Amino acid sequence: MIVRAGGPPSTNVLILAFVLPFSLFVGTLVTAARVADDLDQRFLREMEINQAIMEENEASDDDSGDEDGDDRQYVEGEEEEEDEQPTVEKKEAVVAGAAATRTRNRPKRKV
């Protein structure tokens, strides 16, 4: 058997044991900081775009005002009847669709 003689660690061992992990840790922190800054910049840019879109929509709503193209007068009850029928049809379609998705193609048991 070969037994290695004990003694103080060499310089190369100390570098590998302390400096290499420390440099990897510092590199990770720097990379995380750069990614965080990039994400912050993207978020702020997106918020500016959303704000501009909202301001544009508000401006176009103010400009259009009452120009929705509907010259009919409001008749009480007429609009309510129109709204009730499509919702009933939608509910029936949802129920029929839900029943269709419950069927499964399972193999038959052989006893």
C-alpha positions in Angstrom: 0.0 0.0 0.0 1.0 3.5 -0.7 0.4 6.0 2.1 0.7 9.7 1.4 2.7 11.7 3.9 0.9 14.3 5.8 1.8 17.9 5.9 0.5 21.4 5.2 -1.6 21.8 2.1 0.2 23.2 -0.9 -0.6 26.5 -2.6 -2.4 24.8 -5.5 -4.7 23.0 -3.1 -5.5 26.2 -1.2 -6.3 28.0 -4.5 -8.6 25.2 -5.6 -10.3 25.1 -2.2 -11.0 28.8 -1.6 -10.4 31.0 -4.6 -12.2 28.9 -7.3 -15.5 28.6 -5.3 -15.3 32.3 -4.3 -14.8 33.3 -7.9 -17.8 31.2 -9.0 -19.9 32.8 -6.3 -18.9 36.3 -7.4 -19.6 35.5 -11.0 -23.1 34.2 -10.1 -23.9 37.4 -8.2 -22.7 39.6 -11.1 -24.7 37.6 -13.6 -27.8 37.8 -11.4 -27.5 41.5 -11.1 -27.2 41.9 -14.9 -30.2 39.8 -15.5 -32.2 41.7 -12.8 -31.3 45.0 -14.5 -32.3 43.7 -17.9 -35.7 42.5 -16.6 -36.3 45.8 -14.9 -35.6 47.6 -18.1 -37.9 45.4 -20.1 -40.7 45.8 -17.4 -40.4 49.6 -17.5 -40.4 49.6 -21.3 -43.6 47.5 -21.3 -45.2 49.7 -18.7 -44.5 52.8 -20.9 -46.0 51.0 -23.9 -49.1 50.0 -21.9 -49.5 53.6 -20.6 -49.2 55.0 -24.1 -51.9 52.5 -25.4 -54.2 53.4 -22.5 -53.8 57.1 -23.2 -54.4 56.6 -26.9 -57.6 54.5 -26.2 -58.9 57.2 -23.8 -58.2 59.9 -26.4 -60.0 57.9 -29.1 -63.0 57.3 -26.7 -63.2 61.0 -26.0 -63.1 61.8 -29.7 -65.7 59.3 -30.7 -68.1 60.3 -27.9 -71.6 59.4 -29.0 -70.7 58.3 -32.5 -71.4 54.6 -32.0 -73.6 54.5 -35.2 -76.8 53.4 -33.3 -79.6 55.8 -34.1 -82.4 53.7 -32.6 -84.1 54.9 -29.5 -84.0 52.7 -26.4 -87.1 50.7 -25.9 -87.5 49.3 -22.4 -87.5 45.5 -22.4 -86.4 45.0 -26.0 -82.7 44.9 -25.1 -83.3 42.5 -22.2 -85.1 40.0 -24.4 -82.2 40.0 -26.9 -79.7 39.4 -24.1 -81.5 36.5 -22.5 -81.8 34.2 -25.5 -78.1 33.9 -26.5 -77.1 33.2 -23.0 -79.5 30.2 -22.8 -78.2 28.9 -26.1 -74.6 29.3 -24.8 -75.4 27.3 -21.6 -76.9 24.5 -23.6 -73.9 24.3 -25.9 -71.6 24.3 -22.8 -73.6 21.4 -21.3 -73.5 19.4 -24.5 -69.8 20.0 -24.9 -69.1 19.0 -21.3 -71.0 15.7 -21.7 -69.0 15.0 -24.8 -65.7 15.4 -23.1 -66.6 13.0 -20.3 -66.6 10.0 -22.5 -63.4 7.9 -22.4 -62.0 5.4 -24.7 -61.0 2.7 -22.2 -60.1 -0.8 -23.3 -62.7 -3.5 -22.5 -61.9 -5.9 -19.7 -61.3 -9.5 -20.6 -62.6 -11.7 -17.9 
